[in-house]
Amino acid sequence: MARLARLISEMTAAEDINAFNTKLARLFQKLKKDAAAKSIAQNYKGTGSQKFRRQLWIRFKSGAVIDVWLENNLKLGGVVMNGIGHPISTRLVKYDDKTPEQVYAEASRILNAWANG
């Protein structure tokens, strides 16, 4: 019985993180206005379940390009190119008790400063 309760809890947690990441991915479309993004493409990669692992490929008008991974936290990094000479090390924006809007706001500030700074 305890095993069934744990399994249900894990399934609920996976559904919650999927819903969180779906909302966050939609918010990233606002980068076109908030950080002068030129395009935001959504890709699925990895060897696990594709619905739980999301990758956004973001190109900025400045020429910068970055991968953003939406998993259990937001990971900025992976493939990173910035024609204006500002490197970005892989960074993690933790979800903790934040809303998708709060995670987006933090990531947007970081990406705007990096891509357009």
Steps between C-alpha positions, in 0.01 A plus 500: 500500500783742582661420166179590316473829692863584413440417133190721490695780669783470245253503211331810640836671541592417139167641378554814708850561361373438147222757548749747654742458206221531244394833650863615524564408134203715398633791707833480317326630186498836681880514455436647157378814673688479831848412371499561124486130414472435129368144521417240761479140380393210715677167463484172687824315572636234725455136562221518757135583466479790258202667666704564815810642333472821307761698312455852368741632236505880519653736243532869584515796262853568632614166351512313831365145509435284807340175608258514790398175670177469695514198726481511881680835488571743218846448351652773287786368294597210286556642153589863557622754247520872548653711227555792738757317713309447822525134603236348724583205716233239544258642753214350689187689597344292776124459505477459880167656603489744208223538247575459128467880472768553765738250337443666161566849644832387649607319182390792282721742695799267472450436127435865415819612677702224334365527146472877478759620752 
